[in-house]
Amino acid sequence: MSLFSVRLPSEDDTRRETIRKWIADNPDPTGPQLLDAGYMVPHWPRPYGIDADPTTTFIIDEELAKAGIKRPRYRIARDYAGPLILTAGTDEQRERYLRRMLSGEEIWCQLFSEPGAGSDLAAVRTTAVRRGDVYVINGEKTWSSQAHLASHGLLLARTDPDAAKHRGISYFICNMDLPGITTTPILSMEGDHRWNNTYFDDVELPAANLLGQENQGWSLARVTLANERMSQSSTTGLAWGDGPTFDELLRLARMRGGLRDQPEARRRLAQGYVDAEILHVLRMRALSRIQHQDSGDFAPEVRRALADRHGQEMLELFRDLFEESGIVERPQHPAGYDVDWPSFYFFARALDLGGGTSEIQRNVIAQRVLGLPR
Ligand SMILES: Cc1cc2nc3c(=O)[nH]c(=O)nc-3n(C[C@H](O)[C@H](O)[C@H](O)COP(=O)(O)OP(=O)(O)OC[C@H]3O[C@@H](n4cnc5c(N)ncnc54)[C@H](O)[C@@H]3O)c2cc1C
């Protein structure tokens, strides 16, 4: 049996012509322009996407990438919150939130992790107590990316303290401007403010903000985590699909005379190429399974485990090649050096942690892919 068989449309396929014409008319599109054209989330139903099948989605992605167009990555909104509200939300929730989150008008954050609930997420202790037409929220979240900028958050809170720990959790859409919500920064090693501790002190959240059924939040949380892993490994950027790519590193290496006198760096670059090719094959395999309606994506954890290591190794290679001129004197970039490599280099340590640590990914692979006992 072949590993996969993917039918990719030819170069003169009319779908390619359509997107190329649009790109010619919109060479530098904004988020709203991509959304209006249906190219922000082509696989979504109208009016957000264009109901694109996996092959059409693939060629849209490919043509955008060829033209150097990167979609704005409102990752939490587009990849985690959006699909969930699309499938589990009410008509009112879809109408109210989807377009604004996809266009980037409203920023979203994810309020899952707590000081005592990271890998063991079902141990969340933040409480939501129903009182009339509100839930009163009390507790503390941590690591909340962009919570200080977000207008809304995906919130997990305990609604039944007596139920088994996976059963008493509910899933909410949280308005971040409600009285009683405060955030304090967690600074990155570069001093950037991207993460937060988020505190809830008698916050009155409208009951209409419940997503799905009360106490059924754990199954929705699992969907979000699966979407997160898929999102973190399905595009070619070295840091969870964002940022510089292997090809961009290769371009830099060529600009440096092809690393003629650096055999070890050449070896690492060649290994990076092998890994990038393997990742490409795994993405094609996922597409093949979807095309053949063969139970969807294949263990995104496997891809993520490889992608995270590959990202770290290539960002470390960048550091070794460019040393302080690349990391410290970042503005002195050679021509064509248009990516914030240093920032992604510093971020690379976090690839092992966010969205489920590398140990947890490997536990999942051991159990679900290899069939080993817990
Ligand atoms: C950059 C970044 C962004 C993040 N953004 C968000 C966000 O926006 N929203 C949000 O809610 N959270 C966010 N997180 C939190 C992230 O989901 C947690 O850090 C992660 O789930 C791990 O939880 P923890 O930090 O509590 O570590 P712990 O769960 O305490 O783990 C500590 C160590 O023990 C290991 N370990 C734990 N359990 C097991 C086990 N069963 N088997 C083997 N090893 C185990 C872990 O792998 C880890 O090495 C972010 C984290 C990072 C780094």
The ligand as a Tripos MOL2 file, in Angstrom:
@<TRIPOS>MOLECULE
LIG
   53    58     1     0     0
SMALL
NO_CHARGES

@<TRIPOS>ATOM
      1 C1          4.6220   30.3580   24.9340 C.3       1 LIG1
      2 C2          3.4550   29.8060   25.6990 C.ar      1 LIG1
      3 C3          2.1960   30.2750   25.4280 C.ar      1 LIG1
      4 C4          1.1150   29.7580   26.1290 C.ar      1 LIG1
      5 N1         -0.1150   30.2930   25.8890 N.ar      1 LIG1
      6 C5         -1.1710   29.8550   26.6020 C.ar      1 LIG1
      7 C6         -2.4480   30.4560   26.4180 C.ar      1 LIG1
      8 O1         -2.6180   31.3840   25.6100 O.2       1 LIG1
      9 N2         -3.4710   30.0200   27.1630 N.ar      1 LIG1
     10 C7         -3.3420   29.0180   28.0690 C.ar      1 LIG1
     11 O2         -4.3290   28.6510   28.6860 O.2       1 LIG1
     12 N3         -2.1270   28.4250   28.2920 N.ar      1 LIG1
     13 C8         -1.0440   28.8400   27.5730 C.ar      1 LIG1
     14 N4          0.1950   28.2830   27.7850 N.ar      1 LIG1
     15 C9          0.3470   27.2840   28.8530 C.3       1 LIG1
     16 C10         0.6620   25.8850   28.3450 C.3       1 LIG1
     17 O3         -0.4740   25.2800   27.8070 O.3       1 LIG1
     18 C11         1.2150   25.1160   29.5550 C.3       1 LIG1
     19 O4          2.4640   25.6950   29.8690 O.3       1 LIG1
     20 C12         1.4130   23.6590   29.2570 C.3       1 LIG1
     21 O5          0.1760   22.9960   29.1220 O.3       1 LIG1
     22 C13         2.2150   22.9610   30.3920 C.3       1 LIG1
     23 O6          1.6490   23.2070   31.6260 O.3       1 LIG1
     24 P1          2.5320   23.7250   32.8610 P.3       1 LIG1
     25 O7          3.3370   24.8990   32.3740 O.co2     1 LIG1
     26 O8          1.6260   23.9070   33.9980 O.co2     1 LIG1
     27 O9          3.5660   22.5740   33.1410 O.3       1 LIG1
     28 P2          3.2840   21.2010   33.9900 P.3       1 LIG1
     29 O10         2.0100   20.5880   33.5140 O.co2     1 LIG1
     30 O11         3.3850   21.5830   35.4360 O.co2     1 LIG1
     31 O12         4.4870   20.3440   33.5550 O.3       1 LIG1
     32 C14         5.7960   20.4870   34.1180 C.3       1 LIG1
     33 C15         6.6870   19.4250   33.5030 C.3       1 LIG1
     34 O13         6.1840   18.1050   33.8390 O.3       1 LIG1
     35 C16         5.9720   17.3520   32.6560 C.3       1 LIG1
     36 N5          4.7820   16.5020   32.7990 N.ar      1 LIG1
     37 C17         3.5860   16.8570   33.3260 C.ar      1 LIG1
     38 N6          2.7190   15.8130   33.2670 N.ar      1 LIG1
     39 C18         3.3800   14.7910   32.6660 C.ar      1 LIG1
     40 C19         3.0190   13.4650   32.3080 C.ar      1 LIG1
     41 N7          1.7870   12.9830   32.5340 N.pl3     1 LIG1
     42 N8          3.9600   12.7010   31.6920 N.ar      1 LIG1
     43 C20         5.2060   13.1860   31.4300 C.ar      1 LIG1
     44 N9          5.6090   14.4340   31.7640 N.ar      1 LIG1
     45 C21         4.7040   15.2360   32.3700 C.ar      1 LIG1
     46 C22         5.7450   18.3800   31.5650 C.3       1 LIG1
     47 O14         6.0330   17.8630   30.2670 O.3       1 LIG1
     48 C23         6.7060   19.5070   31.9640 C.3       1 LIG1
     49 O15         7.9960   19.2210   31.5080 O.3       1 LIG1
     50 C24         1.3040   28.7560   27.1070 C.ar      1 LIG1
     51 C25         2.5960   28.2980   27.3850 C.ar      1 LIG1
     52 C26         3.6580   28.8070   26.6970 C.ar      1 LIG1
     53 C27         5.0270   28.3210   27.0020 C.3       1 LIG1
@<TRIPOS>BOND
     1     1     2 1
     2     2     3 ar
     3     2    52 ar
     4     3     4 ar
     5     4     5 ar
     6     4    50 ar
     7     5     6 ar
     8     6     7 ar
     9     6    13 1
    10     7     8 2
    11     7     9 ar
    12     9    10 ar
    13    10    11 2
    14    10    12 ar
    15    12    13 ar
    16    13    14 ar
    17    14    15 1
    18    14    50 ar
    19    15    16 1
    20    16    17 1
    21    16    18 1
    22    18    19 1
    23    18    20 1
    24    20    21 1
    25    20    22 1
    26    22    23 1
    27    23    24 1
    28    24    25 2
    29    24    26 1
    30    24    27 1
    31    27    28 1
    32    28    29 2
    33    28    30 1
    34    28    31 1
    35    31    32 1
    36    32    33 1
    37    33    34 1
    38    33    48 1
    39    34    35 1
    40    35    36 1
    41    35    46 1
    42    36    37 ar
    43    36    45 ar
    44    37    38 ar
    45    38    39 ar
    46    39    40 ar
    47    39    45 ar
    48    40    41 1
    49    40    42 ar
    50    42    43 ar
    51    43    44 ar
    52    44    45 ar
    53    46    47 1
    54    46    48 1
    55    48    49 1
    56    50    51 ar
    57    51    52 ar
    58    52    53 1
@<TRIPOS>SUBSTRUCTURE
     1 LIG1         1 GROUP 0 **** ****
